[in-house]
Amino acid sequence: MLDGLAAGMLVTLTGCGGCNGCGGTPVIDMVTRSNWYTGTSYNGIQPTFIKGHDNFKEEKIIYDVVYDATYAKNANYSLEYKGGQFITEFYATEFDWNATDIPKGYAGENPTKEIVYVFKTELTISVQYTMKVGNQATSKWFEDKVTSISCFRAAGKRLQPVYSTQTIKSTTPNMYQPAKLEDAYKEVNLTYENFYSFNCDKVLSYVTENDGTIGKEHDLTKIQGVLFDNSSLYIAVRSMKLSPTFSQAITLFNAAAGAADSYAVMGTDTALTDTERKNITAKLEEAKLYKPTAKEGEEDKGVQSTAVNIAYNGGDLHGSAQTVWYASVTDRDNNIPRATMLKISTPLPYSLGTLIYTLSDVKSTLFNA
């Protein structure tokens, strides 16, 4: 279930994108496209997207995060969120396989440097818990923060990861029926760091908690299915040929659980509300990511969007789906909206409601050559 370790974020997942380069195991084929460029068929990384280039421009987007209690049915306790903000940054940079922190045997036979994508996220939000039964106590406000950085290859190389890290300071729902307020939540303060081998056939994952660090190596050669790093998951889904009938199985390596899990990415016809579409369209148009198409005298309908559900699909257990909306790619040679992520709806565990992330500002967008 995609309940996450922090305020509805995805669980700490790592892996490697497109396993044809992971030991040669046959996989369910999937094409990844550069849907963040105006020309989506470009499989490499554009020079203007590389940090340090004369015309460098990164993508930086801010999302407001609010709590929706519509489906909060837990009779034992409730929670409230305030001040939520989610920031994403997307660009490219040089990755040095000769760096001293690269694990021994991970850099390949002839260590070199390569240009890779970087996707950064930061979630900040405050949360408070209240018991509905017993003494009906209320906790203090906890200040949660989750940051992630992932480095991965171009779409033409299946977005294969080379490195990722996630730092979590979170107060997370702990159980459905706690005996007392302190049992309703758990405080998490840890860091995951994942180093992938050059050929993406293994990953060395470190977890740091309470000033102690434990590392474990995982073999990726026998995993079947398309595999991505969770910290780049929103970019991975953005690269897919999405539609309401889209269906794609992927595998996500969970650094926290130390295992690979199966997930399903499935299209849905769930639309943005009229208000959301109007407000988001205005922000995209301001950033030159939307151009009205209505004829003179007609009312413009705003940005077209495509939604997908992402849900755990392993064994007999099926998690609640997280829904993500992207701007639709309607012209692959003149892709003005760049498949920009518009909204995320994340159900919280234990019937505690939903967190909604909605695009509120585009600080910077890619250079349009």
N, C-alpha and C positions, 0 to 999 in steps of 0.2 A: 504494500500500500504506500502511495506517495505522500505520507503524512509528514515526513521530514524530521529532522532533529531540531529545527528552529523555526517556530512561527509559520509552519506550513510549507517551508522550503522542501525541495526534493531531498530524499535521503542522500547521504554521502556516498556517491557512486563514482567509480572510476572504470576505465576500460580502454579499448582501442577501437577506432572507427574503421569498419570495413575489414574483415579478417582475412582477405586474400593475402595480406602481407603478414599474417600472424601464424606462421608455421605451415601454411599450405592447406589447412583444413577446409573442405568444401563448405560454402555458406549459402544462405539465401541471398541472392544477388540484389543489390540496390544501388541506384545511381545517386550520387550527391552532386548538387548543382550550386554554383555561386549565385544564389538568388539575391544576394545583397549588392550585386552590381547591376548596372543598367543593361548590360549584356550578360545574360545568365550562363551562356555557353563557355565563358572564359574559365578554364580549369585551374589556372595558376593564381598567384597573389599579385594584384596590381601594385606597381611601384609607389603610387601616391598613397597607398594604404600602409606603407612601411614607415615606421617611426624614424625620423631623421631625413626623409626625402624632402626636397625643396617645397613640393606642393602637398606635403603630408596633411591628411585630415582623418581623424578617427571618428567613429560613431559613438556618441554618448547620449543615452536616453534616460529620462527619469520617469518613474512610475509612482503614483500614489497608491498606498496600500491601506485598505479599510476592511473592517470586520463586518460580516453579514451574519446575523443570528437567525435568519429565516429558518434554517434547518437544524438549529441547535435544540436537540431533543433530550439531552442528558438531564435526568431528574435529580442528580446527585450534586453537581456543581456546575458553575458557569465561568466564563472568562470574558474579559474585555481587552481590546487592543486600541492604542492611540498612537498618533505621530508616525505612522508607517511610511517608509520611503524605500524604494528599490531602484538602484542605479546600475546600469550596464554600460560597459565600455568595450569596444571591439576595434582591433587594429592589428598590425603585423609588426614583427621585430626579428632581430637576428638571435638565433639560439646556438650556443657554443657547446658542442659535444666534448670539448676539451676542458670544460669547467671542472674545478676541483671537487665539487659536490656530486658529480655524476658517479654512480656506483661502479665499482670495478667490473669490467666485462660488459658494460651496458652501452658503450659508445661505438661499437662496431670495430672493424679491423683498421680502418683509417679515419680516426675521429676528425671531424671538420665542423664547419658552421653552416647553418641553413636558415632560410627565412620561414617563419611559422606564424600562424595566427595567434593572437592573444585575446581571450575573452575574460573580462573581469566583472564580478557582480558584488554589490554590497547591499544588504538588507539591514535596516535599523527600524526598530519598533518597540513599543512599551506594552507590557502585558500584566494583567492583574487577575487573580483567581478568587472566587467566592463560593463557599459551601452553601447549598440550598437546604441541607438537612442538618440536624444536630444543633450546634451553637451558631451556625450560619456566619462563620468568621470570614473575613476578607483579607487577602494578603496585601503586602505593599506592592507598588508598581515596580516591576523588574525591567531593566533596560537590556534588550536583546540586540545582538549584532552578529551577522553572519557574512563573511567575505570569502570569495573564491577567485582563483586565478587558474586558467587552463591554457596550455600551449598545444597546438595541434597543426597538422599539415593542411595543405590546400584541398579543395573539393576534388581535384583530379587524383588525389592520393587518399581519398575516402575519409578525410578529416582525421587521419590517424594521430593519436595523441603522443606527445613526448614528455609532458610534465603536467601535474595539477596539484593544487593545494587548496584546502578549505579550513578556515578558522571559525569555530562556533562558540559563541557565548550566548546561551539560550536557556530559557525556562520553559520546558516542554510538558504538555499533558502526559501523565504517567499511567493512568488506569481509568477504567470506566466508573467504578464504584469505590472511591476511597473512604476509609474509616474516619479520617480527619483531614483537615485542609492541607497539611504538610505532605500527605500521601498523594494529593491530586496532581502534583507536578514534580519534575526533577530538574535540577540545575546542571547544565552541561557546559563544560569549559575545556575544549580540546582542539587539536589541530591534526588534520590528515595531510600527508604529503606523499605523492606518488611519482616514482621515476619509472619511465618506460624504456625498454631496450630499443636501440636504433631500429631493429627489425620488427619491433612490436611483438615479440614472442614470449615476453615475460614482463612483469611489473613488480617493483619493490615498493611496498606500501609501509609507511611509518605512521604510527599514531602517538601523539604526545599528549599526556594527561597527568596532572598533578606532578609536574616536573620530571616525569619519567617517559622514556620513548621506547617503543617496541616496533621492530621491523619484521616484515614477513614477505617472502617472495612467492608470487603466484604464477603458475604456468598458464599461458594463453594459447598454446598451440592446439589444444583439443576442444576449445569452445566453438560451438556451431551457432551460426546466426550472426547478424550484423551487430557489431559491438562498439559502443561509444563511451566516452568519459562523461559522467553526469555533469561536471562543471561546464561542459560545452554542449549539453543536451539541447538547450534552446536553439543554438546555432545548427546543430545536427538536424533537428526537425525542420528548421527554417530552410535547409538545403533540399528537402524532399519535394516531390511533385504532388503537392497537397490538393485534395478535392474532398467533397462530402462523402465520396465512396472510397477514399483512400484507405488502404490497410497494409501495415508493415510490421512484422515482428522484428524486434531488436533485442539484444542482450546487453545488460548493464552489470558491470562488475562492481560489487558493493564492498568498498574498502572496510566499512564498519563490520560487516558480516563475514568478510573474507570469502565470498562466493559470488558466482555469476548468476543473475536472475533474468528471467524472460519478461519482457514488457511488450505490450501491443500499442501501436500508434494507429488510431483509427479516425477517419474523417467523420464529422458530424455536421448537420445542417443548423446547429444552434447559432443564432445570429446575435450581433451586438444590439443593444437597445437603441432606439432612435436617438436618445440623448447622448449615449456613448459615441455613436457613429458621428454625430454632428460635432461634438467636442474634439474627438480624435482627428477628424478630417481637417478641422481648423488648424490644429497643431502641425499636421503633416503638410498642409498647404503653405503654412508659414515657413517651414523648413525646406520647401521646394520638393517635397516628396509626394505631392498630389497635385494634379491638374484637372480642374473641372471639365466634364465631358458633355454637360447639358447643352442643348441647342438654345439659341436665343428665344426667350419667352418661357423656357422650361425650367423647372426647379432641379438643381443638381442633387443627385442622390447620395453623393459622398463616397468615401473609400469603400471598395469591395473587400470583404474579409472572408477568410477560410478558417474554420475551427477544427481542432483535432483533440481527441481524448487520449491521454497517456495513462495506462493502468497496468498494474502488476498482473502477470499472466502465467504464473508458475504453479504447477501442481493443481491441488484442489482449492487453493486460496486465490481469491480475486480481490484486489484492492479497489478502493474508491478512485474514480478517474479524476485526474487533473485535466482541465480543459484550457487550451491555449489558442488564442486567435492571432492570425498573421494577415497582413495585407496581401490580397490575392495577386498572383503573378498572371496577368492577362496578356502581356506582350513581352516575350522573352528577349526581344532585341531592343526594347525601349521600356525597361522595367522601372518606371518612375517611383513607385512606392517601396521598392527594394525588399519586398516580403518582410517589412518591419513588424516586429512583434508588438501587438496592440494591447493585449489583455491576457491575464492569467486568472483562473478560478481554481483555488486549491482547497478541497475539503479537509477540515481538521479531524483528527482521530477522536474516537469515543463520542461521536454525535455532538460535537461542540460547535458546529457552525462552519463557516467558510471564510477564507481570506481572498480578497479581490485585489489584483494588481491592475491598474489602468494607466496607460500612457498619459502623462501630464505635460511633458516638455521634451523637445528634441534640442539638446544643447549643441550638438555637432553631428554632421552627417558626412559620408564619404565624399571625397572629391569627385566631381562629375566631369570626366574627361570628354 
